[in-house]
Amino acid sequence: MRINKDLVDAVMMLAFIILVLVWTTEFDNHAGKNILMGILGGVSVLMLVFRVLGGRQPEETPDEGFEH
């Protein structure tokens, strides 16, 4: 399976920005805030892992034996 680096980067940046916004916002329910921050942190770490794995995948090369 090919991992699209642009999509992974976009999701990782979006999750990190939302994580910072949630962190700086006052919540009435601290447990809900902690759960939301945990989920967003997990998504950020998962996207970082996908980014590293995507860098290790071999580049797709055209078939050398293909004739026009």
Backbone torsions as a table, in degrees:
resi	resn	phi	psi	omega
1	MET	NA	132.7	-179.6
2	ARG	-89.1	130.8	179.4
3	ILE	-99.2	123.2	179.8
4	ASN	-79.3	114.0	-176.2
5	LYS	-64.7	-36.8	-179.2
6	ASP	-65.0	-41.4	178.8
7	LEU	-66.1	-42.6	178.7
8	VAL	-62.2	-43.9	178.8
9	ASP	-62.4	-42.6	-178.9
10	ALA	-64.5	-44.9	-179.8
11	VAL	-66.1	-40.3	179.9
12	MET	-64.0	-44.3	179.2
13	MET	-65.3	-41.9	179.6
14	LEU	-63.6	-44.2	178.8
15	ALA	-63.4	-39.4	-180.0
16	PHE	-68.3	-41.1	178.4
17	ILE	-63.7	-44.3	178.8
18	ILE	-65.5	-36.9	177.6
19	LEU	-60.2	-43.9	179.0
20	VAL	-66.6	-40.6	178.9
21	LEU	-64.8	-40.2	178.0
22	VAL	-66.5	-39.4	-178.4
23	TRP	-63.2	-35.4	-177.0
24	THR	-90.2	-1.2	-178.4
25	THR	-99.0	140.9	176.1
26	GLU	-78.5	130.7	177.6
27	PHE	-117.2	145.9	173.4
28	ASP	-75.7	-35.4	-178.1
29	ASN	-103.5	103.0	-177.5
30	HIS	-70.1	-31.0	178.8
31	ALA	-66.6	-41.6	177.7
32	GLY	-63.4	-39.7	177.5
33	LYS	-63.6	-43.7	180.0
34	ASN	-65.7	-39.0	178.4
35	ILE	-65.6	-44.7	179.2
36	LEU	-62.7	-42.2	178.4
37	MET	-66.4	-36.1	177.0
38	GLY	-64.8	-42.6	178.8
39	ILE	-64.4	-47.0	-179.7
40	LEU	-65.4	-37.1	175.4
41	GLY	-65.1	-39.7	177.1
42	GLY	-64.0	-40.5	177.5
43	VAL	-63.8	-41.4	179.0
44	SER	-62.4	-44.2	179.2
45	VAL	-66.8	-40.4	178.6
46	LEU	-62.3	-41.4	178.2
47	MET	-67.8	-33.4	175.8
48	LEU	-65.1	-40.8	177.1
49	VAL	-64.0	-43.8	177.5
50	PHE	-61.6	-37.2	179.4
51	ARG	-64.3	-42.7	179.0
52	VAL	-67.0	-43.8	178.9
53	LEU	-65.4	-35.1	178.7
54	GLY	-67.1	-31.2	178.1
55	GLY	-72.6	-22.7	-179.8
56	ARG	-87.8	-10.9	-179.2
57	GLN	-73.1	140.7	178.0
58	PRO	-68.9	145.9	178.8
59	GLU	-70.2	145.9	177.7
60	GLU	-75.4	125.7	179.0
61	THR	-114.1	144.5	178.6
62	PRO	-67.7	154.2	-180.0
63	ASP	-67.8	127.6	-177.5
64	GLU	-69.8	-29.1	-174.6
65	GLY	-89.0	6.1	-177.0
66	PHE	-76.5	129.1	178.2
67	GLU	-113.5	145.6	-178.9
68	HIS	-77.5	NA	NA
